[in-house]
Amino acid sequence: MFNLILCRKLPAARRKTITVAGFRQYLAQCLLLFCSLAGSAAFAVDLNRALQEFDAGRYPVALEQLAALAQQHRHDASINYYLARSQYHAGQYDQANATLETLVKAHPEHVEAHYLLGSVQVARVNDVNIFKKVGVAKQALAAWEQTVTLDPEHVEGLYAVISYYTSAPALAGGDLAKARNKLPRLRELDPGWAMLAEASLLDKDQQPDSAGVLYKAAAESIQHRAFPLFALASHQLTQDQLEPALQTLSLYAQRKHSWNDPDESVIGMLRGQILAAMGDKAAARTAFSSALAAAPRPDIKTRIESEMGKL
């Protein structure tokens, strides 16, 4: 049989004689490797493109692209996580829940999937019947507690747990004592987020002035996120500090936004509420209309329409 010598500068003892069939197999393996690398590169480009659409707030486009990628890579944890995140922003809470349940079953160590699952479950509370609301709410708490179990230094996970205990009714597991007991640990991890959590507790205790001081301090401390400014503006609205609330919202637009920061629809709704409280119904209606046009989530649209109905 005809033999081919693989030409390599190796000692004679290490030189290999390859048959034509063997050489063809070698070429096939090289081709497979090349295709695999090319496929990985194309996958990375497609994923990056979808995430750019998401970051730009074009959630329907991002969702379509990620859904297509998920069909091609059904078991890819990253794709399914980003798909669930897009489903959440599109208001497809049941679909996001299903995606995440599958994801955490296959990858129980996926910290951010558990954290996102908590947000999804909270959003689902409004969609389920009255007999399921408490159970779904408790699932949110369980998801956030699992987040902190997997990553004891997950600041926003611990903040979410404390916020749940602070704001949830007792029937759903709300417990101010438990919230306070967890504050020292959050203070160790991040004093800014601890101030934000403590401000909510002070609001619960009917100490709005002290709460306002902490909301402002938290917003100054957590410079890398926009959410604390949203919390501050919301508090200012409840205290009829309307001009400061509008100024705070202006600062909000200048801050870096994370995927779980309130989007333009929620900010527009808050702006409309502030303007309505100032008595400027025309400006409030304009703000609500803009918020409604930007709202991808049905539950947010319902809330905006309800606010417009009050004008």
C-alpha positions in Angstrom: 0.0 0.0 0.0 1.1 3.5 -0.8 2.5 5.2 2.3 2.9 8.9 3.0 5.5 10.2 5.3 4.4 13.1 7.6 7.3 15.5 7.1 8.3 16.8 10.6 11.7 17.6 12.0 11.6 14.9 14.6 14.0 12.1 15.6 13.8 9.1 13.3 12.2 7.0 16.1 9.3 9.5 16.3 8.6 9.8 12.6 5.2 8.3 11.7 4.2 6.6 8.5 0.6 7.3 7.6 -1.7 5.5 5.2 -3.9 7.5 2.7 -6.9 6.6 4.9 -5.2 7.7 8.0 -4.2 11.0 6.4 -7.8 11.6 5.3 -8.9 11.0 8.9 -6.3 13.5 10.0 -7.6 16.1 7.6 -11.2 15.4 8.7 -10.2 16.0 12.3 -8.5 19.3 11.4 -11.6 20.3 9.5 -13.8 19.5 12.4 -11.6 21.5 14.7 -11.6 24.5 12.3 -15.4 24.3 12.0 -15.8 24.1 15.7 -13.6 27.2 16.2 -15.4 29.1 13.5 -18.8 28.1 15.0 -17.6 29.3 18.4 -16.6 32.6 17.0 -19.9 33.0 15.2 -21.7 32.0 18.4 -19.8 34.7 20.3 -20.6 37.3 17.7 -24.3 36.4 17.7 -24.5 36.5 21.5 -22.7 39.8 21.7 -25.1 41.3 19.2 -28.1 40.1 21.1 -26.7 41.5 24.4 -26.1 44.8 22.7 -29.7 45.0 21.7 -30.7 44.2 25.3 -28.4 46.8 26.8 -29.9 49.3 24.3 -33.4 48.5 25.7 -34.5 46.9 22.5 -35.8 43.9 24.4 -38.1 42.4 21.7 -35.2 42.2 19.3 -32.9 40.8 21.9 -35.5 38.2 22.9 -35.9 37.1 19.3 -32.2 36.7 18.8 -31.6 34.9 22.1 -34.5 32.6 21.4 -33.0 31.6 18.1 -29.6 31.0 19.8 -31.3 28.9 22.5 -32.8 26.7 19.9 -29.3 26.0 18.5 -27.6 25.7 22.0 -30.4 24.2 24.2 -28.0 23.3 27.0 -25.9 26.4 27.1 -26.3 28.0 30.6 -25.3 31.5 29.4 -27.8 31.6 26.6 -30.6 30.4 28.7 -29.8 32.9 31.5 -29.8 35.8 29.0 -33.0 34.4 27.4 -34.7 34.4 30.7 -33.6 37.9 31.4 -35.0 39.0 28.1 -38.3 37.2 28.8 -38.5 38.9 32.1 -38.1 42.3 30.5 -40.7 41.5 27.9 -43.2 40.6 30.6 -43.1 36.9 29.7 -42.9 35.8 33.3 -44.1 32.3 33.0 -41.7 31.6 30.1 -38.9 33.2 32.1 -39.8 31.0 35.1 -39.8 27.9 32.9 -36.4 28.8 31.4 -34.9 29.4 34.8 -36.4 26.3 36.4 -34.8 24.2 33.7 -31.5 26.1 34.0 -31.1 25.8 37.8 -32.1 22.1 37.6 -29.2 21.5 35.1 -26.9 24.0 36.8 -27.8 24.4 40.4 -24.7 26.3 41.1 -25.7 29.2 38.7 -25.8 32.0 41.2 -27.2 34.7 38.9 -30.0 32.4 37.6 -31.3 32.0 41.2 -31.1 35.8 41.7 -33.0 36.5 38.5 -35.5 33.8 39.5 -36.4 35.8 42.6 -37.2 38.8 40.5 -39.3 36.7 38.1 -41.3 35.2 40.9 -42.1 38.6 42.4 -43.3 39.7 39.0 -45.5 36.6 38.7 -47.3 37.4 42.0 -49.6 39.8 40.1 -50.4 37.2 37.4 -51.4 34.2 39.6 -54.7 33.7 41.3 -55.2 34.8 44.9 -54.7 31.3 46.3 -51.2 31.1 44.7 -49.8 34.6 45.5 -48.3 33.7 48.9 -46.7 30.6 47.5 -45.1 32.4 44.5 -43.9 35.2 46.8 -42.2 32.7 49.1 -40.6 31.2 46.1 -39.0 34.6 45.4 -37.6 34.7 48.9 -36.3 31.1 48.5 -34.5 32.0 45.3 -32.8 35.0 46.8 -31.8 33.0 49.9 -30.3 30.3 47.7 -28.4 33.1 45.9 -26.8 34.1 49.2 -26.2 30.5 50.2 -24.3 29.9 47.0 -22.5 33.2 47.2 -22.4 34.6 50.7 -20.9 37.8 49.4 -23.7 38.5 46.9 -24.6 42.0 48.0 -27.7 42.5 45.9 -28.9 39.0 46.8 -28.7 39.8 50.5 -30.3 43.2 49.9 -33.2 41.5 48.1 -33.7 39.1 51.1 -33.7 42.0 53.5 -36.1 44.0 51.3 -38.4 41.1 51.1 -38.6 40.7 54.9 -39.1 44.4 55.1 -41.9 44.9 52.5 -43.7 41.5 52.4 -46.8 41.0 54.5 -46.4 38.7 57.5 -48.6 36.1 55.7 -46.0 35.8 53.0 -43.1 35.7 55.3 -42.4 39.4 56.0 -40.5 39.8 59.2 -38.9 43.1 60.3 -36.9 41.5 63.0 -35.3 39.1 60.5 -34.6 42.1 58.2 -32.8 43.9 61.0 -30.9 40.8 62.0 -29.4 40.6 58.5 -28.4 44.2 58.3 -25.0 43.8 60.1 -23.8 41.2 57.5 -24.9 43.5 54.6 -23.1 46.4 56.3 -19.9 44.3 56.3 -20.2 43.6 52.6 -21.3 47.0 51.4 -22.2 50.0 53.7 -24.0 51.7 50.9 -26.5 48.9 50.2 -26.9 48.5 54.0 -27.9 52.2 54.3 -30.4 51.7 51.5 -31.9 48.7 53.3 -32.0 50.5 56.6 -33.7 53.5 55.0 -36.6 51.2 54.0 -36.8 49.9 57.5 -37.0 53.4 58.9 -39.8 54.1 56.4 -41.6 51.1 57.9 -41.0 52.5 61.4 -42.6 55.9 60.4 -39.3 57.7 60.6 -39.3 59.4 57.1 -36.8 62.2 57.9 -34.2 59.7 59.1 -35.0 57.5 56.2 -34.5 60.4 53.8 -31.0 61.0 55.2 -30.0 57.4 54.6 -31.5 57.3 51.1 -29.4 60.3 50.1 -26.3 58.8 51.7 -26.8 55.5 49.9 -27.3 57.3 46.6 -24.0 59.1 47.1 -22.2 55.9 48.3 -23.4 53.6 45.4 -22.1 55.7 42.5 -22.0 52.7 40.1 -25.7 52.1 40.1 -28.8 54.1 39.2 -31.3 52.2 41.5 -30.5 54.1 44.7 -31.5 57.3 43.0 -34.8 55.7 42.0 -35.4 54.7 45.7 -34.6 58.2 46.8 -36.9 59.9 44.2 -39.7 57.5 45.3 -39.2 58.4 48.9 -39.1 62.1 48.1 -42.5 61.8 46.3 -44.1 60.2 49.4 -42.8 63.2 51.4 -44.1 65.8 48.9 -40.5 66.8 48.1 -41.5 67.2 44.5 -38.8 69.5 43.0 -36.0 67.5 44.6 -37.7 64.3 43.3 -37.5 65.6 39.7 -33.9 66.6 40.2 -33.1 63.1 41.5 -34.7 61.6 38.4 -32.5 63.8 36.2 -29.5 62.4 38.0 -30.8 58.9 37.5 -30.5 59.2 33.7 -26.8 60.0 34.1 -25.9 57.0 36.2 -24.8 53.6 34.9 -27.8 51.2 34.6 -27.8 47.5 35.3 -30.3 45.0 33.8 -32.4 45.1 36.9 -32.6 48.9 37.3 -36.0 50.5 36.5 -36.2 51.1 32.8 -37.6 54.2 31.0 -41.2 53.0 31.4 -40.9 52.8 35.2 -39.0 56.1 35.4 -41.5 57.8 33.1 -44.3 56.6 35.3 -42.6 57.9 38.5 -42.0 61.3 36.7 -45.7 61.4 35.8 -46.7 60.7 39.4 -44.4 63.6 40.6 -45.8 66.0 38.0 -49.4 65.0 38.8 -48.6 65.7 42.5 -47.4 69.1 41.4 -50.7 69.8 39.7 -49.3 69.8 36.2 -51.7 67.4 34.6 -50.7 68.2 31.0 -47.0 67.4 31.7 -48.0 64.4 33.8 -50.1 63.0 30.9 -47.1 63.5 28.5 -44.8 61.7 30.9 -47.3 58.8 31.3 -47.8 58.6 27.5 -44.0 58.4 26.9 -43.7 55.8 29.6 -46.6 53.8 28.1 -44.9 53.8 24.7 -41.7 52.5 26.3 -43.3 49.8 28.4 -42.6 46.3 27.2 -44.1 44.6 30.2 -47.9 44.2 30.4 -48.0 44.7 34.2 -46.2 48.0 33.9 -48.5 49.2 31.2 -51.5 48.4 33.4 -50.0 50.5 36.2 -49.3 53.4 33.9 -52.8 53.3 32.5 -54.1 53.3 36.1 -52.1 56.4 36.9 -53.3 58.1 33.8 -56.9 57.4 34.8 -56.4 59.4 38.0 -55.7 62.6 36.1 
